[in-house]
Amino acid sequence: MTAQIYRTDFPNQCRTHAIDGVTLIFHRPSGMTHFLASPIPDMLALLGATPMNATDLTAALCGQLGMPHDAEALAVVEARLAELIASGLVQTD
């Protein structure tokens, strides 16, 4: 079974602005503005650079943030990916 690959058009199709610990992202294709807290902008930046599966994204994100890469981290990343898909900021291949 092949792992699902996640991708995003962030930052190319987005306009961002950080304010008070939150990142505002205007997604041009949908016309929607999203208010995102860490680590969501980091996840989008990683996926924008290289589409990847949830396991690889978790490893990259945990490495970047200096956090342990474990099953709990993977569960959190998978939950956030589901939210990002629902919002239209992330797509799957």
Residue pairs with C-beta under 8 A, 6 or more apart in sequence:
3 53
3 54
3 55
4 53
4 54
4 92
4 93
5 51
5 52
5 53
5 92
5 93
6 47
6 51
6 52
6 53
6 54
6 57
6 81
6 85
6 90
6 91
6 92
6 93
7 47
7 51
7 90
7 91
7 92
7 93
8 44
8 47
8 48
8 84
8 89
8 90
8 91
9 29
9 48
10 25
10 44
10 45
10 47
10 48
10 89
11 44
11 45
11 48
12 48
13 27
13 28
13 29
14 25
14 26
14 27
14 28
14 44
14 89
15 25
15 26
15 28
16 23
16 24
16 25
16 26
16 41
17 23
17 24
18 24
21 37
21 38
22 35
22 36
22 37
23 35
23 36
23 37
23 40
23 41
24 33
24 34
24 35
24 36
25 33
25 34
25 36
25 41
25 44
25 89
26 32
26 33
27 33
27 34
27 88
27 89
29 88
30 88
32 87
32 88
34 87
34 89
36 44
39 61
39 65
39 80
40 80
40 84
42 61
42 64
42 65
43 57
43 61
43 77
43 80
43 81
43 84
44 84
44 89
44 90
46 52
46 57
46 60
46 61
46 64
47 57
47 90
51 93
52 60
54 74
54 77
54 78
54 81
55 74
57 77
57 81
58 69
58 73
58 74
58 77
59 69
61 67
61 73
61 77
62 68
62 69
62 73
63 69
67 73
81 90
84 90
85 91
85 92
